[in-house]
Amino acid sequence: MVDGAASGRTVVAVEDGVITGSAKMGPNKPGRGSHIATASFLVDPRHRGRGVGRRLGEHVVDRSRRQGFRGIQFNAVVEVNEPAVRLWTSLGFAVVGTAPLAFDHPDHGLVGRHLMFRPL
């Protein structure tokens, strides 16, 4: 089993001295769920579309594998965030469920929130 206390981490993407994004990663749940990782990501809107999210995602997948996690679960990918859904799908994640009306989007109103999973 993965040691949750030792496996949490935040990384920052920097380009020319400017922070372009970050990722926070660690176990999805404590105890008997700690063998599954999770992560959350932020990419500065001024740097979107330049591969920052992909590099952070690849880092999370690689580090989670090296830490001994058995899979990665994203608990809240907004279904209308098509760039994120495409990115995670391209990195081997699948939508395994959607909670309808679970996110109040400022432009689209109430939309679904995906649970995405990738085995390691």
C-alpha positions as a Markdown table, in Angstrom:
| # | Residue | x | y | z |
|---|---|---|---|---|
| 1 | Met | 0.0 | 0.0 | 0.0 |
| 2 | Val | 1.2 | 3.5 | -0.8 |
| 3 | Asp | 2.2 | 5.7 | 2.2 |
| 4 | Gly | -0.2 | 8.6 | 1.8 |
| 5 | Ala | 1.7 | 10.9 | 4.1 |
| 6 | Ala | 4.8 | 10.5 | 2.0 |
| 7 | Ser | 3.1 | 10.6 | -1.4 |
| 8 | Gly | 1.4 | 14.0 | -1.5 |
| 9 | Arg | 3.1 | 16.7 | -3.6 |
| 10 | Thr | 2.5 | 20.0 | -5.4 |
| 11 | Val | 4.5 | 20.8 | -8.5 |
| 12 | Val | 4.7 | 24.1 | -10.4 |
| 13 | Ala | 5.3 | 24.6 | -14.1 |
| 14 | Val | 7.6 | 27.6 | -14.8 |
| 15 | Glu | 8.5 | 29.1 | -18.2 |
| 16 | Asp | 11.0 | 32.0 | -18.4 |
| 17 | Gly | 10.6 | 32.6 | -14.7 |
| 18 | Val | 6.7 | 32.8 | -14.9 |
| 19 | Ile | 4.5 | 30.3 | -13.2 |
| 20 | Thr | 2.3 | 28.8 | -15.9 |
| 21 | Gly | 0.5 | 26.1 | -14.0 |
| 22 | Ser | 0.5 | 23.7 | -11.1 |
| 23 | Ala | -0.6 | 20.2 | -10.0 |
| 24 | Lys | -1.4 | 18.9 | -6.6 |
| 25 | Met | -1.3 | 15.1 | -6.3 |
| 26 | Gly | -1.6 | 12.3 | -3.7 |
| 27 | Pro | -3.9 | 9.5 | -2.6 |
| 28 | Asn | -7.5 | 9.8 | -3.6 |
| 29 | Lys | -8.8 | 8.6 | -0.2 |
| 30 | Pro | -7.0 | 7.6 | 3.1 |
| 31 | Gly | -6.8 | 4.0 | 4.3 |
| 32 | Arg | -8.1 | 1.3 | 2.0 |
| 33 | Gly | -8.5 | 3.8 | -0.9 |
| 34 | Ser | -5.0 | 5.1 | -0.7 |
| 35 | His | -3.7 | 2.9 | -3.5 |
| 36 | Ile | -5.5 | 5.1 | -6.0 |
| 37 | Ala | -4.1 | 8.6 | -6.7 |
| 38 | Thr | -5.8 | 11.8 | -7.6 |
| 39 | Ala | -4.7 | 15.2 | -8.7 |
| 40 | Ser | -6.0 | 18.7 | -9.4 |
| 41 | Phe | -4.6 | 21.1 | -11.9 |
| 42 | Leu | -4.5 | 24.8 | -12.6 |
| 43 | Val | -3.2 | 26.4 | -15.9 |
| 44 | Asp | -2.9 | 30.1 | -16.2 |
| 45 | Pro | -5.4 | 31.1 | -18.9 |
| 46 | Arg | -2.7 | 33.1 | -20.6 |
| 47 | His | -0.8 | 29.9 | -21.2 |
| 48 | Arg | -3.6 | 27.5 | -22.2 |
| 49 | Gly | -3.1 | 25.6 | -25.4 |
| 50 | Arg | 0.7 | 25.5 | -25.0 |
| 51 | Gly | 1.1 | 22.0 | -23.5 |
| 52 | Val | 1.4 | 23.1 | -19.9 |
| 53 | Gly | -1.5 | 20.8 | -18.8 |
| 54 | Arg | -0.2 | 17.9 | -20.8 |
| 55 | Arg | 3.3 | 18.1 | -19.2 |
| 56 | Leu | 1.7 | 18.4 | -15.7 |
| 57 | Gly | -0.6 | 15.4 | -16.5 |
| 58 | Glu | 2.3 | 13.3 | -17.8 |
| 59 | His | 4.3 | 14.1 | -14.7 |
| 60 | Val | 1.4 | 13.1 | -12.4 |
| 61 | Val | 0.9 | 9.8 | -14.3 |
| 62 | Asp | 4.7 | 9.0 | -14.1 |
| 63 | Arg | 5.1 | 10.0 | -10.5 |
| 64 | Ser | 1.9 | 8.1 | -9.4 |
| 65 | Arg | 3.2 | 5.0 | -11.1 |
| 66 | Arg | 6.7 | 5.3 | -9.5 |
| 67 | Gln | 5.0 | 5.9 | -6.1 |
| 68 | Gly | 3.2 | 2.5 | -6.4 |
| 69 | Phe | -0.3 | 3.7 | -7.0 |
| 70 | Arg | -2.6 | 1.2 | -8.9 |
| 71 | Gly | -4.6 | 3.9 | -10.7 |
| 72 | Ile | -5.5 | 7.6 | -10.9 |
| 73 | Gln | -9.0 | 8.9 | -10.3 |
| 74 | Phe | -10.2 | 12.4 | -11.1 |
| 75 | Asn | -13.3 | 13.1 | -9.1 |
| 76 | Ala | -14.6 | 16.3 | -10.8 |
| 77 | Val | -13.9 | 16.9 | -14.5 |
| 78 | Val | -16.6 | 19.3 | -15.7 |
| 79 | Glu | -18.2 | 17.7 | -18.8 |
| 80 | Val | -18.3 | 20.9 | -20.9 |
| 81 | Asn | -14.5 | 21.4 | -20.3 |
| 82 | Glu | -13.8 | 19.7 | -23.6 |
| 83 | Pro | -10.0 | 20.5 | -23.7 |
| 84 | Ala | -9.6 | 18.8 | -20.3 |
| 85 | Val | -11.7 | 15.8 | -21.3 |
| 86 | Arg | -9.7 | 15.4 | -24.5 |
| 87 | Leu | -6.4 | 15.8 | -22.7 |
| 88 | Trp | -7.2 | 13.2 | -20.0 |
| 89 | Thr | -8.6 | 10.8 | -22.6 |
| 90 | Ser | -5.5 | 11.1 | -24.7 |
| 91 | Leu | -3.5 | 10.3 | -21.5 |
| 92 | Gly | -5.4 | 7.0 | -21.0 |
| 93 | Phe | -8.2 | 8.1 | -18.7 |
| 94 | Ala | -11.8 | 7.1 | -19.3 |
| 95 | Val | -15.1 | 8.6 | -18.1 |
| 96 | Val | -16.5 | 6.0 | -15.8 |
| 97 | Gly | -19.5 | 8.0 | -14.6 |
| 98 | Thr | -21.1 | 11.4 | -14.7 |
| 99 | Ala | -23.1 | 13.1 | -12.0 |
| 100 | Pro | -25.7 | 15.1 | -13.9 |
| 101 | Leu | -26.3 | 18.7 | -12.9 |
| 102 | Ala | -23.4 | 18.5 | -10.4 |
| 103 | Phe | -21.6 | 21.7 | -11.5 |
| 104 | Asp | -23.0 | 25.2 | -11.9 |
| 105 | His | -21.1 | 26.5 | -14.9 |
| 106 | Pro | -21.1 | 30.3 | -15.3 |
| 107 | Asp | -21.9 | 30.1 | -19.1 |
| 108 | His | -23.7 | 26.7 | -19.4 |
| 109 | Gly | -25.7 | 26.5 | -16.2 |
| 110 | Leu | -26.0 | 23.2 | -14.5 |
| 111 | Val | -23.9 | 20.6 | -16.2 |
| 112 | Gly | -22.5 | 17.1 | -15.4 |
| 113 | Arg | -19.3 | 16.4 | -13.6 |
| 114 | His | -17.3 | 13.3 | -14.8 |
| 115 | Leu | -15.4 | 10.8 | -12.7 |
| 116 | Met | -12.4 | 9.7 | -14.8 |
| 117 | Phe | -10.1 | 6.8 | -14.1 |
| 118 | Arg | -6.8 | 5.4 | -15.5 |
| 119 | Pro | -5.3 | 2.2 | -14.3 |
| 120 | Leu | -1.5 | 2.2 | -13.8 |
